[in-house]
């Protein structure tokens, strides 16, 4: 995937331009369906649980995600670009994750 297209860069700039939780909620709701928002929230929850070493089956049960999706989240959490690690660190859930390696950095 390339982030260098004009459309992708505009999306990144748009997200960076959001200033409040209310603005972010409103933008995300206009951008995505309710189902997409719910799915992404579940993936973030799965990343938190994986960082806490919760078993896949428990994550699947608690989030409703498929085993394939949990495995994909795990792949990106531990071997991806570091995005999940950054946000989990900023949410103060797992400050040690970044020191454990950042994947694509």
N, C-alpha and C positions, 0 to 999 in steps of 0.2 A: 504494500500500500504506500502511496505517496501522499504526503501532506502538502506538496508544493503546487497543487492545482489552485487556481484562483478561488474556486468554490470552497475548497477545504480550508484555505487560509482565511477566507471570510468567516467561516464558521468558528474557527479558533478565535479570531478577533472579536466576534460577537459574544462568545462566552466570556472572554476576558473583559469585555465592556460591562458585564453585569455587576451591579454594586450591592444588591441586597438579596436576602433569601426570597422576598416577595417577587422581585424582578426575575430571579432565576426560576422560581416556580412557574411564573406566567410565561416566560420564554419556552421552557421545556414543555409545558402543556400545549402551547401553540405549535411547537416543533414536532412533537411526538404524540402518538396515541396513548391513551391511558394504559393499555396493555404493554406498550414498549417501556413506559416509565416504570411500571410494576416489575417488568423483567429485569431492567437495569438495577433497580433497587435490590432485587433478590440476588443478583450477581455480586453486588457490593457486600451484601450480608454473607454470602458464601465465602468471599475473600476474607472477611473478618473471621469467620469460623475456621477456615483453613489455616489462617495465621495462628489461631489458637489451638491448632492440631485436633480439631473436631473430626471424627471419622466421616467419610463420604456419605455413608448411609444415613447418618444423623442429619447431615446437611441437606440431603435429598428430601428427607421426611419433613424437616422444619421449614424449608424454603419452597418445596414443590418443584425444584429444578430437576432435570434429568441427570443421570450419571454422566452422560456425555458433556453436558454444560458444566457440571461441577469439575470434571477433569480439565475442561478448557480453561475455566477460571484458575484452577491450580497451576496449569501450564503458564499462563500469563502472569500470575502472582509471583511465581518462583523463577521463571525464565523469560519473562517478557521484557518490555521496555521500561519497567519500573513504575508505571502509572498507578497501579494498585498500591504499591508500597508507599509512594509519595502521599496519596490521599489517606491511607490508613495512618501514616505517621502524623499527618496534619490533623486528623480527627482524634489524635492522642490515644489511639488504641494500641499501637504496636511500634513505639519509637525505636526498638531494636531491629526492626525489619530492614531498615535502610543500611544499617551497619552489617547486616548479614549478606549483603550483596544486592546489587540493583539490576541484575539482568542485563539489559541492553546498553547500559551506560559505560 
